[in-house]
């Protein structure tokens, strides 16, 4: 059955692609399990392997699109079992009836509040469809949405070590070509961490951008004290330093350090709301897998652009297939101007493509994928239609 491209996911493609139609022929769904090099400690759990799904769609002309559906335990609404069920139901509906109502855009509701909650399944199925359309035209899926793309994107280097190794790791990343560094804070004594940030700044010099991520670790007073201590280090922004996001403007007013939204974006029902009241808001850290559907993600990107906020695309430990889709989006949304958070493949022992995207001199290539690029060594076939 045919799908009308401008409406199949409730989004609008770039004007030159408005009249595209799509006829799906078949689908395959694989489940992968790839071990982490080291256990990954998250807020509510520890992961020893990354589990996810790879969706392969083929149209009647033989063009192929790939999408990844990888719930992140403790953050995603779905379990793996729920994701498998939802994906197969959506794909059956698309192939047999030419329908995709993943997030109820077909129903003429007037507000986001009346639509279903975002889902990791929505984004994975939608990127598979978009990549199919893009591959047929030999462009990136980001170009399908925005009309153009860069061929590479800057990456922020992630400092993962203990505080005693922060400075050596920062220097190593700078020597590798990274111009933006991101450091996780809020894990130990905040005074010690502030001193560590100051030492990094002294070591790497004034031209390297520093981003911090506190994951809502502190009460307001602790966050303000930390902000005052690192103010001289010229921090680009700190992600969610306070436990209560409503206190973030008070944090900025007290210490002058800009902040970014991360977790807060996953909880927003209406992505078109204004953020003008959040004085000091510099960036949206956008994790499409956790935000849910493509339309919701695009609405947040548009909101960021309208209000002068950086749209910083970031990963949720997806495999190579998911990272390729995120890189294609970043190439069209932030291009070569804003470093993005896609340096998570290095945490895994293997991948889902034969060749991973290699980060060189702090830059990642923007590449499209076909089934010839897939490595199914860690995959099992769950479904085909």
Secondary structure, 3 states (H helix, E strand, C coil): CEEEHHHCCCCCCCHHHCCCEEEEEEEEEEEEEEEEEEEEECCCCEEEEEEEEEEEEEECCCCEEEEEECCCCCCCCCCHHHHHHHHHHHHHHHHHHCCCCCCCCCCCCCCHHHCCCCCHHHHHHHHHHHHHHHHHCCCCHHHHHHCCCCCEEEECEEECCCHHHHHHHHHHHHHCCCCEEEEECCCCCHHHHHHHHHHHHHHHCCCCEEEEECCCCECHHHHHHHHHHHHHHCEEEEECCECCHHHHHHHHHHHCCCEEECHHHHHCCCCCCCCCCCCCEEEEEECHHHHCCHHHHHHHHHHHHHCCCEEEEECCCCCHHHHHHHHHHHHHHCCCCCCEECCCHHHECCCCECCCCCEECCEEECCCCCHHHECCCCEEEEEEC
